[in-house]
């Protein structure tokens, strides 16, 4: 069971998703990731204005089972963080692709998006992990 995989997103092998709109993008964790983590109890997010390279750790998500680093799918500068997650981290469990987003960025190098998986490729990737 690979969970819900929206077709308009790109995915990483470490289970982050990215939704691109022009030169801006929103990043979060996949439905599969939140299921694996189970009950999320804490989210640590970066500061607005911080710059990250593709693959850099930008935050941490903690559940009753484990803590997991969040990795940037592409290089960019943080333009917004989802402060609501500080008070309600369980939103990541209930709405991973909507209200449970983590950060918004300005893309530094849009060509990096080509290295990410589309929904179909991610579904196939998850099948290989089960």
C-alpha positions in Angstrom: 0.0 0.0 0.0 1.8 3.1 -1.2 -0.8 5.6 0.0 -2.0 8.7 -1.8 0.4 10.1 -4.5 -0.9 13.3 -6.1 0.0 13.5 -9.8 1.1 17.2 -9.7 4.0 16.6 -7.3 7.6 15.5 -7.7 9.2 13.2 -5.1 12.6 12.3 -3.7 13.9 8.9 -2.6 13.9 10.2 1.0 10.1 10.8 0.7 9.9 14.6 0.4 7.4 16.0 -2.1 7.7 19.3 -4.0 4.9 21.2 -5.7 6.3 23.8 -8.2 4.4 26.9 -9.2 6.5 29.1 -11.4 9.8 29.9 -9.6 8.2 29.1 -6.2 7.8 25.6 -4.6 6.2 24.1 -1.6 7.8 21.1 0.2 6.5 18.5 2.6 6.7 14.7 3.3 4.7 12.1 1.4 1.7 10.2 2.7 3.9 7.1 2.8 6.5 8.9 5.0 3.9 10.0 7.5 2.5 6.5 7.6 5.9 5.1 8.3 6.7 7.7 11.0 3.3 7.1 12.6 2.1 9.8 15.1 4.1 13.0 14.5 4.7 14.9 17.7 7.3 17.6 16.7 8.5 19.4 13.6 11.7 21.5 13.5 11.7 24.0 10.6 14.4 26.4 9.3 14.4 30.2 9.3 12.9 32.2 6.4 15.8 33.5 4.3 18.0 30.4 4.9 19.6 29.0 1.7 19.9 25.3 1.0 21.5 23.2 -1.6 19.8 20.1 -3.0 20.1 17.3 -0.5 20.8 19.5 2.5 19.0 18.8 5.8 16.5 21.6 6.4 14.5 20.3 9.3 13.5 17.4 11.5 10.2 15.6 11.9 9.8 13.5 15.1 7.2 10.9 15.8 6.6 8.5 18.7 8.7 6.0 16.8 11.6 7.9 15.4 13.2 11.2 14.3 13.8 11.8 10.6 15.8 14.5 8.9 14.1 16.5 6.1 16.1 17.0 2.9 15.8 19.7 0.3 14.6 18.2 -3.0 16.2 21.1 -4.9 18.3 24.1 -4.1 16.5 27.2 -2.9 15.9 29.9 -0.4 13.2 29.6 2.3 10.4 32.1 1.7 7.9 30.7 4.3 7.7 28.1 7.0 4.5 26.4 8.2 4.4 27.8 11.8 1.1 26.1 12.4 3.0 22.8 12.6 4.7 23.9 15.8 1.4 23.8 17.6 -0.2 21.0 15.6 2.5 18.7 14.2 -0.1 16.0 13.7 -1.4 17.9 10.7 1.4 16.2 8.8 -0.4 12.9 9.5 -3.9 14.1 8.6 -3.1 16.3 5.5 0.5 15.7 4.3 -0.1 17.3 0.9 -2.2 20.2 2.1 -2.1 21.9 5.5 0.8 19.7 6.5 3.4 21.4 4.2 6.7 22.3 5.7 8.4 25.1 3.8 8.0 27.3 0.7 11.1 28.2 -1.3 12.3 30.2 -4.3 14.0 27.8 -6.7 17.7 28.5 -7.2 18.2 26.0 -10.1 14.9 24.8 -11.7 16.9 22.3 -13.8 17.3 20.2 -10.6 13.6 19.3 -10.8 14.4 16.9 -13.7 16.2 14.6 -11.3 13.1 14.0 -9.2 10.5 11.3 -9.5 7.0 11.9 -10.8 4.0 10.3 -9.1 4.2 7.1 -11.2 7.9 6.7 -10.7 7.5 7.3 -6.9 4.7 4.7 -6.7 6.9 2.2 -8.4 9.8 3.1 -6.1 7.6 2.5 -3.0 6.5 -0.9 -4.3 10.1 -1.9 -4.3 10.4 -1.0 -0.6 7.5 -3.0 0.7 
